[in-house]
């Protein structure tokens, strides 16, 4: 496979991942990393690094649309952003020290857990406490 073909395939996978990530909220990394490693034969460390850069752009674009439509809680989003950044820095340092086979196993476990959670039905909605309902209607 030459560079042009690889670029085209990565582009197609990225478009599909961005679409699925924005639709499901899972993040394009759930699609991009396995596709780059399993379908394109790219080293796991390189795939993870490229995916993280890609997810920044995808998340920014989707976030702008969600904020514009009023579907986002900015306060919670900012808290998650700070906490996620701290976790990402720690994870990046750890990933550089961990072998690709262990990283692949961890990634597989996370994907299987996500799939299992996705197949379970939605929990029944919890009813508001009567005091909350009273205050809401005033």
N, C-alpha and C positions, 0 to 999 in steps of 0.2 A: 504494500500500500504506500503510495507516495504522499507527500506533504499536502497536496491539494485535496486528495481524497480524504485524508485524515481530518483536515480542517472542515470539510463539508460534513462529514459524519458527526464530528464534535458539535458543529453548529446545529444540525438537526436534533441531536440528543438534547442540546441545551434549550432549544425552542420548546420541545416537548416537556422537558423538566420544568421550565419556567411556567408553562401553562398549567401543568399538574400541580405545581407548588402553589401557585396563586389560587387555584380552585380548591385545593384540599387543606392548605395551611401547613402541610408537612414540610415544606422546604424542598427546593430543587435538588439538594444534596442527596436526598433519598433515592433519586433517580440517576443523577449525573455520576456520582462516584462509582456505583456498581456497573453502570454502562461503560464508563471509561476503562475500568479494570477488566471486566469480564468480556465485553464485546470488542474493545479496541486494544487490549493488552498493555495499557499504560500502567506504570508502577504506581502502587497504592499511595505512596507519599506525594507524588506529583499530582495524582488525581484529587487527593484531598485538598491540597493547596489551591489548585485551579478551581475546584468546586467552591471553596470558601470565597474566593474573589468573585465568582459568578453569583453566589447567593447574595452578596452585598448589593449588586445591581438589581437582581430580581426582587429582593425584599424591599429595596427603596422604591422601585416602580409600583409594586403592589401596595405598599404602605401609603403612598401618595393617593392612590385610587380609593383605598379604604378610608383614609382620613377625609377626603373630599366628600365621600358618600355618608360620612358620619357614623361609620361602623367601628371606629377605633376609640379606645379610651387612652388618651395621650398620657395621662399620669401613670397608668399601669405600664404602658409601652415604654416610657422613659426608665422606669424602675427595671423592667426586664432587660432593656438595652444595657444598662450599667452592669447588672448582674451577669448577663450573657458575655459581655466584653471581658470581665474578670475571668470567667470560666474559659473563654476562648483562648486567652493568653496562657493560662495554666495548661490547657489541653494541647496547645501548640508546642509548648516546651516538652510536655510528656510524650507527644507523638513522635518528636524527633529522636527520642531515646528508646522507643518501643519498636520491636521488630514488626515487619509488615504482616506476618502470619498472626501475631497476637492482635494487631489492629484490625485485621480482617475478621477474626473471630468475634471481637467486641462489636464491630459494626454489624455483623450478621445477627448477633444476639439482639441488638437494638432494633434492627429491622424486623426480626421475628416478633419481638414484643409489640412493636407498633402495629404490625399486621394483626396480631391477636386482639389487641385493644380495639382496632378498627372493626373487627368482625362482631364484637359484642354489641348488643343493642344500646341505644341511648338510655341512660337512667331516667326514671320517671321524674318529672319536674317536682321540685319541692315547693310546698305551699308556704306562702309568707306567714310569718307570725302575726296573730291578730293585732298586736300593737303597731307593727309596721304598716299594716293595711289601714288602720285608723289614722296614723300620721300622714300617710300618703294621700288620703282623700281630703285632708283639711286644707 
